[in-house]
Amino acid sequence: MATTSTKTTPKTAPKKAAASAKTTPAKPKAAKAQTTQIELTLATVEKAILVPVGVSLLVRDDVVSTVKDIAGKYQAPGGFEKELKRYEKRGATARTRLERQVRKQRTELEQDLRKRREAFQVAVKDNRKLIEKNVESFRKDLEKQSELVSAQLEKLASSAQELVTNAQGLIS
């Protein structure tokens, strides 16, 4: 079997030297931790600066877009009148809706009052009937009592008359 030998050529020699140079000892752990802490701090500071800038740019874009939209509406021929008519129509629609709502509430209130009035009238009618019934019952009881009292008085008067007659007969 043929053996192959590796020759170092002039082109590969610098690469090998560089590879052996990379094997130098690593930085101490404390230095790495400090570097990491500095990188984190820088990243946080960078975010603190970039976020407001980004927000400002977005707000600026929105404002520019809004101004362009408004300017486009009013710069077009008849644009201002068109917008006025649109606003007038919207106001008329809102007024109509409000009037409809007020009429509906008034109708509901009238219905509620009508129901309450009818219920009150029914209660008054029922109470009047009850009172009339009680008065009639009281009148009948009073008549019975007066008839009993009259009968007892008549009986007492007749007894008294008999006593007087008997007493006169005894005296005479």
C-alpha angles and dihedrals in degrees: 000000000000118000122213122215125203117236124198109232124198091252096055096043096078091048092055091049091052091049091052090048091056091062091073115130117283125248116272117267093245091057091050091050091049091049091049091049091051091049091051091049091049091049091051092048090047091052091047089056099040098047096062090042091052092047091049091052092049092049090048090051091050092048092048091049092049093047091049091050093050093044090049091053096050100036095057115094107269091004094124093049090046091054091047091053090048091052091045091051091048091050092049090050091051091048092050091049091050092048090050091050092049091049090050092050091047091051091049091049092049091050091049092049091047091052092048092047091050091048090049092050091050090050091049091048092049092047091048090052090048092049092047089050091050092046091050091048090048091048091052091048089049091050091051091048092048091049090051092047090047091049092048091048091049090048090048091047092050091047089049090048091052091049091050091048091048091046091051090049090052093047095049 
